[in-house]
Amino acid sequence: MANKEKKLFCAKAPLRLGLAGGGSDLSPFSEKYGGCILNATINLFVHVFIEPTNDNLISFEATDI
């Protein structure tokens, strides 16, 4: 069997805080009542690293806790 090289995927995004209205933009609620959401970003970032595994399972790990 050939030695397959694993790829590591990395992403960085501003931390977004949902302050009000979460879900009010989804149908059918928004079709009947309209929708409005208030979000904010702060000077922090979320870092995500995705690495394939041999067992085809998905796991999440918070390394900042």
C-alpha positions, -999 to +999 in steps of 0.1 A: +000+000+000+013+034-009+022+059+018-004+086+016+005+120+028-020+135+053-031+171+046-037+196+074-062+223+067-060+256+087-085+285+090-087+317+109-119+338+113-130+368+135-150+358+166-186+366+159-210+371+188-248+366+182-265+392+204-301+390+194-325+375+169-308+342+163-331+321+141-355+349+132-340+350+097-351+314+090-382+304+071-412+301+079-407+326+109-392+353+087-419+349+060-446+355+086-430+381+110-398+393+092-364+388+105-336+409+122-303+398+137-277+417+157-242+404+155-208+418+165-172+409+160-145+415+185-107+416+183-104+379+189-101+351+163-111+315+161-085+291+147-095+258+132-073+229+122-087+199+103-067+168+099-080+135+083-079+104+105-075+068+097-107+058+115-131+081+095-144+096+127-148+133+135-136+147+168-136+183+182-110+195+206-109+229+223-072+235+230-078+268+248-097+254+278 
